[in-house]
Amino acid sequence: MKRQTFFKAVLYCSLMVLLMLSAQVRAQSSRSRVRGLYGDWQVKVDYNGRQFDSILSFSRDREGNQTGSWISFMGLSELKDIKYEDGQLSFKWSRRNRDGETSTTSFKGAIKEGKLSGTLSSDRGEFELEGKRSPRVPRAVGSWAMKYKFGEREITSTFVVKADKQGKLTAQWQGRRSKSEITDLQYERGNLTFKRKSTYRDRQFESTFEGTVRGDTLSGVMKSQRGEITIEGKLVGAPIIGTWNLEVTSERWGSRKQRLRVNPDMSGLYGAIPIKKINLEGDQVSFKIVLEFGDQKFEMNFEGKLEDSKLTGELTSSRGSQKIKGTKVVRTFRRRSRT
């Protein structure tokens, strides 16, 4: 009797373990599907021999539903009927032309090994689309105004972190009285560490830094043979850095949505058009967009004002002007439920 009870207990425990493992596998599979789709994709569409750059941006709303946008120089359009399963992707999107007519385009394709490919179909025909995931910019990238005390003196230095196309980080410590070399730079999940070798009046000093990046603040401790120094850093340009939802109005095109992305190194994207440098002086914002059509270049200049997470201004060119109103996107993260 005791032996039967023992075997029943073992069988029950085994079934519970299998159920838990199955739930974990399903959860991991679900998260894998999410990571496979969400984010920005740089895509190219071949329209009868002419290639046009756009961005496909996928995210989720507060209820966890899939959302997406087609972003180009012409504006931002919301994607509809998004379906993504087992690497297969489909969606629809609509846009309005200058005559006020709306056309609908459907997409069917796949994501495989980090690449997106498929076919766009509309009343204009079928066109091939190819794309790749846009690299994420590490949160440590940017120029940091670092403040610390050395004895009774308060010192301000600039710590500049850059990332190459492969995501590898390099940094420079720019001080007024000393030269520094940064090595062994590591950043992972908000934690930043590096070694610093400084030269001051023909003398060399070595130190190590351990800190954390939270929002637009970098805080940590610099350690050396001379002791420990607490350092606080602020991200230069933080008020403009981030994603902006724009409302663009002109006499020629009417009103349409657009997106402005400002990177921590103050480069950016207006729609899918790269911006080399975005300037922020006080509350004044300016940048230049250069469009290329074959051998011709076409410039547009923006000048505006930043106030309370709102951006207003005007984009001008030789063909006229467009009024712009923007609102900064504030990221919210849903707390994952534990199962």
DARAKA-V848792 format. One record per residue. N is the residue number from 1. RES is the residue in one small letter. PHI is phi as a letter, one per 30 degrees, with the letter a starting at -180 (none if undefined). Layout:
# DARAKA-V848792
n=N res=RES phi=PHI
n=N res=RES phi=PHI
This chain:
# DARAKA-V848792
n=1 res=m phi=none
n=2 res=k phi=d
n=3 res=r phi=d
n=4 res=q phi=d
n=5 res=t phi=d
n=6 res=f phi=d
n=7 res=f phi=d
n=8 res=k phi=d
n=9 res=a phi=d
n=10 res=v phi=d
n=11 res=l phi=d
n=12 res=y phi=d
n=13 res=c phi=d
n=14 res=s phi=d
n=15 res=l phi=d
n=16 res=m phi=d
n=17 res=v phi=d
n=18 res=l phi=d
n=19 res=l phi=d
n=20 res=m phi=d
n=21 res=l phi=d
n=22 res=s phi=d
n=23 res=a phi=d
n=24 res=q phi=d
n=25 res=v phi=d
n=26 res=r phi=d
n=27 res=a phi=d
n=28 res=q phi=d
n=29 res=s phi=d
n=30 res=s phi=d
n=31 res=r phi=d
n=32 res=s phi=d
n=33 res=r phi=d
n=34 res=v phi=d
n=35 res=r phi=d
n=36 res=g phi=d
n=37 res=l phi=c
n=38 res=y phi=d
n=39 res=g phi=k
n=40 res=d phi=c
n=41 res=w phi=b
n=42 res=q phi=d
n=43 res=v phi=b
n=44 res=k phi=b
n=45 res=v phi=c
n=46 res=d phi=c
n=47 res=y phi=c
n=48 res=n phi=h
n=49 res=g phi=j
n=50 res=r phi=c
n=51 res=q phi=c
n=52 res=f phi=b
n=53 res=d phi=c
n=54 res=s phi=b
n=55 res=i phi=b
n=56 res=l phi=c
n=57 res=s phi=c
n=58 res=f phi=c
n=59 res=s phi=a
n=60 res=r phi=b
n=61 res=d phi=d
n=62 res=r phi=d
n=63 res=e phi=d
n=64 res=g phi=i
n=65 res=n phi=d
n=66 res=q phi=d
n=67 res=t phi=b
n=68 res=g phi=a
n=69 res=s phi=b
n=70 res=w phi=c
n=71 res=i phi=b
n=72 res=s phi=b
n=73 res=f phi=d
n=74 res=m phi=d
n=75 res=g phi=k
n=76 res=l phi=c
n=77 res=s phi=b
n=78 res=e phi=d
n=79 res=l phi=d
n=80 res=k phi=b
n=81 res=d phi=h
n=82 res=i phi=d
n=83 res=k phi=b
n=84 res=y phi=b
n=85 res=e phi=a
n=86 res=d phi=h
n=87 res=g phi=i
n=88 res=q phi=c
n=89 res=l phi=b
n=90 res=s phi=b
n=91 res=f phi=a
n=92 res=k phi=b
n=93 res=w phi=a
n=94 res=s phi=b
n=95 res=r phi=b
n=96 res=r phi=c
n=97 res=n phi=d
n=98 res=r phi=d
n=99 res=d phi=d
n=100 res=g phi=i
n=101 res=e phi=d
n=102 res=t phi=c
n=103 res=s phi=c
n=104 res=t phi=c
n=105 res=t phi=b
n=106 res=s phi=c
n=107 res=f phi=b
n=108 res=k phi=b
n=109 res=g phi=a
n=110 res=a phi=a
n=111 res=i phi=c
n=112 res=k phi=b
n=113 res=e phi=h
n=114 res=g phi=i
n=115 res=k phi=b
n=116 res=l phi=c
n=117 res=s phi=b
n=118 res=g phi=l
n=119 res=t phi=b
n=120 res=l phi=c
n=121 res=s phi=b
n=122 res=s phi=a
n=123 res=d phi=d
n=124 res=r phi=c
n=125 res=g phi=k
n=126 res=e phi=c
n=127 res=f phi=b
n=128 res=e phi=d
n=129 res=l phi=b
n=130 res=e phi=b
n=131 res=g phi=a
n=132 res=k phi=b
n=133 res=r phi=d
n=134 res=s phi=d
n=135 res=p phi=d
n=136 res=r phi=d
n=137 res=v phi=d
n=138 res=p phi=e
n=139 res=r phi=d
n=140 res=a phi=d
n=141 res=v phi=d
n=142 res=g phi=k
n=143 res=s phi=c
n=144 res=w phi=c
n=145 res=a phi=d
n=146 res=m phi=c
n=147 res=k phi=b
n=148 res=y phi=a
n=149 res=k phi=c
n=150 res=f phi=b
n=151 res=g phi=i
n=152 res=e phi=c
n=153 res=r phi=d
n=154 res=e phi=c
n=155 res=i phi=c
n=156 res=t phi=b
n=157 res=s phi=b
n=158 res=t phi=c
n=159 res=f phi=c
n=160 res=v phi=c
n=161 res=v phi=c
n=162 res=k phi=b
n=163 res=a phi=b
n=164 res=d phi=d
n=165 res=k phi=d
n=166 res=q phi=c
n=167 res=g phi=i
n=168 res=k phi=d
n=169 res=l phi=c
n=170 res=t phi=b
n=171 res=a phi=b
n=172 res=q phi=b
n=173 res=w phi=c
n=174 res=q phi=c
n=175 res=g phi=c
n=176 res=r phi=d
n=177 res=r phi=c
n=178 res=s phi=b
n=179 res=k phi=c
n=180 res=s phi=b
n=181 res=e phi=b
n=182 res=i phi=c
n=183 res=t phi=b
n=184 res=d phi=h
n=185 res=l phi=d
n=186 res=q phi=b
n=187 res=y phi=b
n=188 res=e phi=a
n=189 res=r phi=h
n=190 res=g phi=i
n=191 res=n phi=c
n=192 res=l phi=b
n=193 res=t phi=b
n=194 res=f phi=a
n=195 res=k phi=c
n=196 res=r phi=b
n=197 res=k phi=c
n=198 res=s phi=c
n=199 res=t phi=b
n=200 res=y phi=b
n=201 res=r phi=h
n=202 res=d phi=i
n=203 res=r phi=c
n=204 res=q phi=c
n=205 res=f phi=b
n=206 res=e phi=c
n=207 res=s phi=b
n=208 res=t phi=b
n=209 res=f phi=b
n=210 res=e phi=b
n=211 res=g phi=a
n=212 res=t phi=b
n=213 res=v phi=c
n=214 res=r phi=b
n=215 res=g phi=i
n=216 res=d phi=c
n=217 res=t phi=b
n=218 res=l phi=b
n=219 res=s phi=b
n=220 res=g phi=a
n=221 res=v phi=b
n=222 res=m phi=c
n=223 res=k phi=c
n=224 res=s phi=a
n=225 res=q phi=d
n=226 res=r phi=d
n=227 res=g phi=k
n=228 res=e phi=c
n=229 res=i phi=b
n=230 res=t phi=d
n=231 res=i phi=b
n=232 res=e phi=b
n=233 res=g phi=b
n=234 res=k phi=c
n=235 res=l phi=d
n=236 res=v phi=d
n=237 res=g phi=i
n=238 res=a phi=e
n=239 res=p phi=d
n=240 res=i phi=c
n=241 res=i phi=d
n=242 res=g phi=k
n=243 res=t phi=c
n=244 res=w phi=b
n=245 res=n phi=d
n=246 res=l phi=c
n=247 res=e phi=c
n=248 res=v phi=c
n=249 res=t phi=b
n=250 res=s phi=b
n=251 res=e phi=d
n=252 res=r phi=d
n=253 res=w phi=c
n=254 res=g phi=i
n=255 res=s phi=c
n=256 res=r phi=a
n=257 res=k phi=c
n=258 res=q phi=a
n=259 res=r phi=b
n=260 res=l phi=c
n=261 res=r phi=c
n=262 res=v phi=c
n=263 res=n phi=d
n=264 res=p phi=d
n=265 res=d phi=d
n=266 res=m phi=i
n=267 res=s phi=d
n=268 res=g phi=a
n=269 res=l phi=b
n=270 res=y phi=c
n=271 res=g phi=i
n=272 res=a phi=c
n=273 res=i phi=c
n=274 res=p phi=d
n=275 res=i phi=c
n=276 res=k phi=d
n=277 res=k phi=b
n=278 res=i phi=c
n=279 res=n phi=c
n=280 res=l phi=b
n=281 res=e phi=b
n=282 res=g phi=i
n=283 res=d phi=c
n=284 res=q phi=c
n=285 res=v phi=c
n=286 res=s phi=b
n=287 res=f phi=a
n=288 res=k phi=b
n=289 res=i phi=c
n=290 res=v phi=c
n=291 res=l phi=c
n=292 res=e phi=b
n=293 res=f phi=b
n=294 res=g phi=i
n=295 res=d phi=c
n=296 res=q phi=c
n=297 res=k phi=c
n=298 res=f phi=b
n=299 res=e phi=c
n=300 res=m phi=b
n=301 res=n phi=b
n=302 res=f phi=c
n=303 res=e phi=b
n=304 res=g phi=a
n=305 res=k phi=b
n=306 res=l phi=c
n=307 res=e phi=a
n=308 res=d phi=h
n=309 res=s phi=h
n=310 res=k phi=b
n=311 res=l phi=b
n=312 res=t phi=b
n=313 res=g phi=l
n=314 res=e phi=b
n=315 res=l phi=c
n=316 res=t phi=c
n=317 res=s phi=a
n=318 res=s phi=d
n=319 res=r phi=c
n=320 res=g phi=k
n=321 res=s phi=b
n=322 res=q phi=b
n=323 res=k phi=d
n=324 res=i phi=b
n=325 res=k phi=b
n=326 res=g phi=b
n=327 res=t phi=b
n=328 res=k phi=d
n=329 res=v phi=d
n=330 res=v phi=c
n=331 res=r phi=d
n=332 res=t phi=b
n=333 res=f phi=c
n=334 res=r phi=d
n=335 res=r phi=d
n=336 res=r phi=d
n=337 res=s phi=d
n=338 res=r phi=c
n=339 res=t phi=b
